[in-house]
Amino acid sequence: MKRFFKQFLVEDWVVVLISLPLLLLAAFAHALPKISIPTDLQTVEAWRNIAVLFALALAVLFAGNKLLGRPLRGLLASFVVVFAVAALALWVAKIPSVAYLGFESVFFSVIFGLVIRNCFRIPDWLKPAVQGEFFIKIGVVCLGATILFRDVMKSGSMGLVQACLVVAVVWLFAYALARRLKVDRATAMTLSSGVSICGVSACITAAGVAGTDDRKLSYVVSLVLIVVVPMIYLMPWLAAKVVPLVASDPAVQQEIAGAWIGGTIDTTSGVAASSAMAGELANSTAIIVKATQNVLIGVVAFFIALYLSTRGEGGRSRQPSLGIVWEKFPKFILGFVAASLLFSLCQSFEVFPDHASTKLVETGLAKTFSSLFFSLAFVCIGLDTRLKDIVSKENRTTMYAFLGAQCFNAVVTFLAAWLLFGVAKPAFGL
């Protein structure tokens, strides 16, 4: 019996276990005082939120280290610094002018961590809480609770077809291009997921499954967030120039523009900001298309895990079997899928008091937890990364692969948006 339970005392299973209280809190968010990331540090409410998030994250870290048999000594002092940097990044990302540009908290987390790592010597006492992979996995499980099945249905058949088609075609092209440029397999999978699905969240989830090196993950995420800024302004301009060439109806033009922007820009905040410049209908279409693509994070992660589980050492494939798949499969992805399933069912069966709302308070709290742990993870990645590693020749090839895939993504998504929203939808009277 002891041996049976011991097999679950590995990081993937422990992450799922200690994420359960966070998901439970999220499920009862309507009955709790509001917990959110503050945008103004001048109020008592803001500091209460910070204290609550600190206590929850510290409890999760201590519980995880205890179950995994890791040292607890020095954990508190180290975590105070890591949390402070992450909290600063979360606050900066919430500033309206910054949020409008599409920069997410993880970008500032890794930047702040890099500055500390490369300008100062990291003392030994700061190292115990630097556990990037642990924090990433918790963030991924919490992210699952924000992916609801109803978001797929909202987009209708055209949005769903576009999401599946674009994600599949762009992912395969990006992966083939990255591998041709000698990008390693795990990084290529992470890059492909970021370009084809939804940027940061997809990168982090795919990296956790593929086993991408933390430094390479931080580089890919930085690429996503830097490239998205000019695209916010470029895409509405391009849509205004190109879409009228293929459609004359103003409403159809807006739908095509929205579907194009929603499928091309890699962050949800960036999609919202960019599509708003193209019009109200374009804005709603873009957000729906983006939400549908976001749902496919788990699907892509599952197939990546399934593929890798049948690969032997040195890239040799092995005869697939349930035993091999189970042995290699990253168990925390099961937590992601289970969270998505349970929260979707609770919403569908009207368990949540606000089940009919566009934005559920329950998924909102889960998103807060996910953002917090992703920020903690990227502070750790920054603290563990030297700048000379980022500007290496190998990373330059990753940049070329990313930019090439992004250009391909823009072309394919435009064709899909035109054919589905400009041709098929009017033809079928949808």
N, C-alpha and C positions, 0 to 999 in steps of 0.2 A: 504493500500500500504506500509506504514511504517513497519507494522508487517511482511509483505511478505519479505521485504529486510532484516529485522532484523534476520530472521532465517538463513541467509547466513553469519552472522557475528560471526561464530564459527571458531575454529582454522583450521579445515580441509578445509573449503571453502576458508578462507583467504589465506591459504598456496597456493592453486591452483591459486588464483587471483594474488598474488604477485610474483608467479613463471612465469607468462606470459611474463613480460618484459625480464626476463632472457632467456626464450625460444626464444623470438623474436630476441634478440641479437645473440643467437646461430645460428638461421636460416639465419642471414645476416652476419655470421662470415667472409665469403669470401670478403666482402666489408669493413671490419673493420681492424684496426691495430691488429696484432696478440696478443691475450691475453692468457697467459699460466702461469703455475707454474714454476718459475725460478729454474735452477739448479746451477747457479753461481750468487752470490750476489755482484760481483765486477763490474757489468756493470750498466749503466744508464737505459738500457732497462729492466733489472731485477727489479729494484726499481720502474720503471713505471708500470710494471705488478702488483707488490705488491700493489701500490697505487690504481690502477684501481679495483682490487679484493676487497680491503678494502672498497672503496667507494660504490661498488655495494652491498656488504654484509651489510654494515651499513645502506644503504637506504632501503634494504629489511627488516632489523630488525626494524627500526623506523616505516616503513609503516605498518608492521604487528602488532606492539604494539599499534599504533594509531587506527587501525581498530578494534582491540580486546579490546580497552579501558584499556590497561595496562599502568602503569606509564612510562613516558619518562625521568623523572628526573634521572640523574646519569647513563643513559644508555651508553653515549659516553665513559666515563672513563672506565667503566666496559668492554665494548666491545673491547677497545684498547688492554687490557691485554689478553682477550680470543683470539682475532685475532692474536696477536703476538705469542702466544703459538701454535696456529693452523698453522700459517705460518712457524714456525720453524719445526714443524712435517712434513709439506708438503715438505719442502726443504730437510730435512734429508732423507725422503723416495725416493727422486729423485736422491740421490747420487748413481752412477752406481753400486758400490759394494753392497749397501744396496738393491737396486731395484732387483738385480740379485738373492738375497736370497728370494725374494717374500714378504718382509715386506712392508705393505701398510701404508699410512700416518695415518690412524685411530689407528693403533697400537701405534705409537709414541705419538699421541694426547692423548690417554687415559693414557699412561705411564707418560707423562709430567704432566698431570692434577692430577694424583694420587700422584706424588712426591710433588707437591705444596700443595695438600689437606692434606697429611699426615705428612709433615715436617713443615708446617707453619699453623698459624691460618688464616682462610679465613675472611677478613674484610667485613663488611656489604656493603661497596661501590662497591665491586667486584661482588656482587650477581645479580644485575638487568639483566645482559646479559647472565646469566647462564640458558639457555633455550634449553636444549638438544633435547627434543621431537620436538620442533618447527623447529630447524635446520635439524633434521633427515627427517622430512616430505618434506621440500623443496628439500633436496638432492635426495629423492626418485623420486619426480616429474621430476627433471632434468635428473635423471638416465634413465627415460623412453625414452628420446630423443636419447639415445645411443643404444637402442634395435631396430634394423632394421629387417624387415621381410626377406630381401634378405640373411641375414646371415643363416637363416634356410635353404633356398633353396640351398645355396652354399655347404652345407655339403652332399647333395644328400640323397637318401632314407635311406642308411645304417646309416649315422650319425644321421638323424632325429629319426629313429626307436630306435637306441641305447639311445639317449638322453631321449626320452619319457619313454622307458622301465626302464632304470636305475634310473631316477629321481623318478618315481612312486614307484618302489620296494624298493629302499633305503630309501625314505622318510617315507613310511609306517613302515618299519622295525625300523628305528631310532626312530620314534615317539612311537611305541609300547614298545621298549626297555626303552626309557626314562621314560615313564609313569609307567612301571613295577618297575623301580628304584625310584619311587616316586618323579620324577621331575615334577614341576607344568606344567599345560597344555600350557601356553603361552611360557615358556622357551623351552619346548619339541618341539613345533612347530618351534621356531626359530632355535634350534639346528638341527632339521631334515632338514630344508631348507638349512642351511649352508653346511651340509655334502653332501646332494644330488644334489645341484645345483652349486653354485659358490662361496661359502665362504662368505666373508664380505658383499657384496652387497645384497645377498639373506638373510643373517641374519638380516640386517638392515631393509630391506623391510618387511620381515615376522614379525619382532618385532613391526614395526609400525602398522601392521594390527592386530596382536594378542594381543597387549597391554603389551608386555614384560617389566618388570621392567628394568630401565636403567642400574642398577648395574649388573644384570644378563646378559643383552645384552653385556656389556663390557667384562664380563668373557667369554662368548661364543666366541666373536670375538677374544679375546686373545688366546683362545684354538686353533682356526682355524689358526691363524698366527704363533703360536709357532710350532704346529704339522707339518705345511707345509714345514718347513725348512729341517728337516731330510728326508721328503718324496721326496724332489727335487732330492736328491742323491740316495735314496733307490729305487725309481721306475725304473730308467734306468737300475740299476744293476739287479733288479728282472726280468725286461723284457728280459735282455740278457740271463738270466739263464732259464727262464720258457718258453718264446715264441717259441724258437727253438724246444721244445718238441712237439709242436702241429702244426707247419708249417715248411716246408723246403724251400719254395721260399723266397729269401731275401726281395723282395718288399712286399710280404704279411706279412712277419715278422715285417717289419717297420710299416705297416699300423695297425697291431694288437697292437704293442707296443704304437704307437701314440694314438690310440683310448683308450687304457687302461690308459695311463698317463693323457690324456685329460679329461677322465671321473672320475678320482680318486682324483687328486690334486685339492685343493679347491680354489686356486687363479689363475687368468689368467696369471699373471706375473710368478708365480711358474710353471705353465704348459709350458710356453714358454721356461723357463730356463731348466727345466728337460727334455723335449722332444728333445731339441737341442742336448743333449748328446747322444740321441738314433739314430740320423740321420736326414737328410733333409726331407725325406718323412714322417718320424715319427713326425717331428716338425709341418709340415703343416697339417697333419691329426689331431694331438692333438689340435691345435689351432682352427680348424674348429669344431671339436666335442665340445670343450669348449664353443665356441661362440653359438652353437646351444643350449647347456644347459642354457647359460645365458639368452637366449630369454624366457625360461620357468619361469623366476622369476615372471613375471606378471601373468602367468597362475596359478601358485601355490598360489600366494598372493590372487588372486580372489577366489579360492576355499576355502582357509582358511577363508576369510571374509564371504563367503557364508555360510560356516558351522557355524561360530560363530554367525552369524546374526540370526540363528534359535535356539540358545541355550538360555534358560532362566536362572534365578538366581539359583545358586547351581548346574549348569551343566544340569538341566532338559531341554530336547528338547521341542521345541514348534512347533506347526503346521506351516510349512513354508507358507509365503504369501509375496506378493510383498511389502506390507506395512512394515512388520517386517524386511525384507531384507534391504529395503531402510533406515529404521530408524537406523539400527545397522551398515550398511556398511560404512567402512572408506572412506570418500569422496575423500581424497587426492589420493587414488589409481586410481580413475577415471582420475585424472590429469596425472598420470603415463601412463595409457593406451592411453589417448588422445595424449600425447606427442609422444609415440611410433608410433601410427597410423599416425599422421600428418607428422612426419619426414620420415617414411617409404614411404608414398605416394609421398612426395616431391622428394625423391630419385628415386622412380619408374617412376614418370612422368617427370623426368629430370629437375625439377625446380632448384635444386642445380647445380651450374656451374661445380662442381667436382663430379657429380653423379656417374660417372664410376670408380672413384678412390676406392682403397681398403679401405683407411681410409679417411673419409670425414672430412673436417675442421669444418663443422657445428656440427657434433656429437662429435668431439674433444673438442670444446668449451663447449658443454653441459656436457661432462665428467669432464672438469675442474671445472665447477660450482658445479657439484655433489660432486667431491672430496673435494672441499672447504667447503661445508656445512656439509658433513660427518665429516670432521676434526674438525670443530667448535663444532659439536654435541658431539664428543667424548672428547674434552677438557672439555666441560661442565659436561659430565658424570664422568670423572676423578676427577674434582673439587668437585663433590657431592658424592664421594664414599670413604669409609674407608676401608683400607686394610683388617681389620679383617672380614669385610663382604665377601670379595672375598675368603678367606681361610676357610670359614665356612663349616660345615659338608654337608650342602645342596648342596654347589657348588662342593664338591668332588664327589657326586653322578652324577652331571651333567658331570663331567670329565669322569667318568667311562662310562656313556651312549655315550658320544662323541667318545671315543676311540673304544668302541665296535661297534658302527655304522660305524666308519671309516674302521675297519677291514672287516666288512661285505661288505662295499662299494667296497673295493679292489677286493674281490672274485667275487661279482656279475658283476662288470664292466669287469673283465677279461673274464668271461664266455660270456658276451654279445659281447665284442670285437672279441673274437675268433669265435663265431658262425656267426656273421654278416660280419666281414671283412675277416675271414679266411676260412669260409665255404660257406655262402650264396653269397657273392659278387663274388668269383671266379666261383661258380656254375652257376650263372646267367650271367656271362660275363660282369659285371658292372665295 
